[in-house]
């Protein structure tokens, strides 16, 4: 369990820096998502070949279907999120994206029969208020409705990704990560092909950032992420996942000079604080 927590937190930290890395790549959002899924998929496939990992997904056809749905949702989530980065900034887009765990939390008692404790409910109520503060102020400041819509859709797709991935219980570890990322490439490739074709001109100075995003933040990040969440309770995955938007907000402020007003800062603190309260403090008290 400790190993799973470590891998999960490391993955969240990597994902939290996606926006900073993407800011150095002067390509359309869908082109960036296409490149990161291609490179990440090739990396994981290479690891599979070198490690001689044996896949068994064909023995679990129903679960493979769930995994495929999860992967498609992952691809769609990436398209919406990276467009939101461009429209409303990394910090606010990341906070909007993490409305997804709220959806997962609400549905987890029905879908996974996980007990919904009062501490977790209180923690998420605080989180929801924080989300309203952040997004409400963003709308009033003239952030595009399209950008906020993309942020919201990325959250919905995120929730679907987690829900269906958790249902693929017997497809785990490297096999899960590789299938998840490789299948997620397909809807992104179709979208890119319809939009402009699959030939993408990458500026010379952007290559290092594209490779960093594809290899480290996507390939290795997805392996750490999907090889750990199957060992963790879904509500823990949802709540601890707020480390990603916290990292995104802090890194965007430090490296991209993105600013937030007082109410948005309060909202961000409520989002992170509510998550910590729900997972750590009140939950421990409830178990005493």
Secondary structure, 3 states (H helix, E strand, C coil): CHHHHHHHHHHHHHHHCHHHHHCCCCCCHHHHHHHHHHHHHHHHHHHHHHHCCCCCHHHCHHHHHHHHHHHHHHHHHHHHHHHHHHHHCHHHHHHHHCCHHHHHHHHHHHHCCCCCCHHHHHHHHHHHHHHHHHHHHHHHCCCCHHHHHHHHHHHHHHHHHHHHHHHCCCCCHHHHHHHHHHHHHHHHHHHHHHHCCCCCCCCHHHHHHHHHHHHHHHHHHHHHHHCCHHHCCHHHHHHHCHHHHHHHHHHHHHHCCCCCCHHHHHHHHHHHHHHHHHHHHHHHHHHC
